[in-house]
Amino acid sequence: MSKQQAKKYFEEANNSFFDGDYDASLDFIGKAIKEDPNSPDYLFRRAQIHQQLKNFESAAGDAKQVIDLTKGKPEFLKVYYKALHLYGKHLFETEKYLEATLVFLEAKSINSEDSVNNEYIEKTKEHVSEEELSAAQEKAKRDDINEALKRKEKDIKHQWYQNDTHVTVDIFARKAKKDNVTLNLAEESVEFKWKTSDGTEVSKTFTPLFSEIVPKESSYEVLSTKVELKLKKKIAGIKWSELFKTEKKSSGPPVASYPTSSHKHHNWDKIAKDTETDPELKAEGEQALNELFQKIYRDADDDTRRAMIKSYQESNGTTLSTNWAEVSKGVVETKPPESMVAKKYEI
């Protein structure tokens, strides 16, 4: 799509419009919009052409699209105002008096001296009670606030990285202050709330997290350009392949064997085969191994979970036991694979 070509079509549409050739004008403006579909000026011109051709529903549709595209954008205030007036007149003519009143009142907030607009307000109010109007205005206000919050949340960007024990999330909240930031932590979710300098309250929720965290051992720091979250992993050493938990299906064979000192037998070969057909386990490489252990951990009782964490950490990742009775007796030794030797390094 070429915006330069769109401008040429727009000029041709204007020439035909002022010559009274509305069919030709509609054809040219259609071509311009095809090249630049989100131009408020092009869409409003098409609305005017439809008006001349008595395609009133199409004219209202284009005017409404212009309103949606330009609301809250000062650089488009002029075309926004014109679209409000055109759309309001259509609502009035189709006897949608309450909606028309709201649209004309919005136009009045921009230009209170427009006598034509003010006349329409008086006409529409003859068909609308004060109670109806008040309730509709309150709802419109709530809808505007909710829409603003959605836009704010969408605009909040973040990045994340990790080490063996923590996941760090940087939320880019420029000029945030500690008194205006709230963090709600749960094992599988993080809710970030921030009151901006203009008084708007925005939030961003991270849920469900890829794996569980330890809320009491997690923290955050408010910096000049961002808020840094440090989330303590509940299972140290497990590598998160993403920040959020999602269901993924792929066809690669997973790695399913792992040394263990457990007297409680797990048929790892069977589990490996199951992953080939089980959509919940099907994945590739290291991610598959992580997901496999997380599934076992998720379905285990408290003693089994403690055994898994203690054995994995103390053995430097060479043993994964589910037998708490055995693991609780002492430190789990490092047991490297055959033909390999464990060495201690001094730093």
Secondary structure as UniProt FT lines:
FT   HELIX           3..18
FT   TURN            19..20
FT   HELIX           22..35
FT   TURN            37..38
FT   HELIX           40..52
FT   TURN            53..54
FT   HELIX           56..70
FT   TURN            71..72
FT   HELIX           74..76
FT   HELIX           77..93
FT   TURN            94..95
FT   HELIX           97..110
FT   TURN            112..113
FT   HELIX           115..125
FT   TURN            126..127
FT   HELIX           130..155
FT   STRAND          158..162
FT   STRAND          166..171
FT   TURN            174..175
FT   HELIX           178..180
FT   STRAND          181..186
FT   TURN            187..188
FT   STRAND          189..195
FT   TURN            197..198
FT   STRAND          201..206
FT   HELIX           215..217
FT   STRAND          219..222
FT   STRAND          227..233
FT   TURN            236..237
FT   HELIX           268..277
FT   TURN            279..281
FT   HELIX           285..299
FT   HELIX           302..314
FT   TURN            315..317
FT   HELIX           324..327
FT   TURN            328..329
FT   TURN            338..339
//
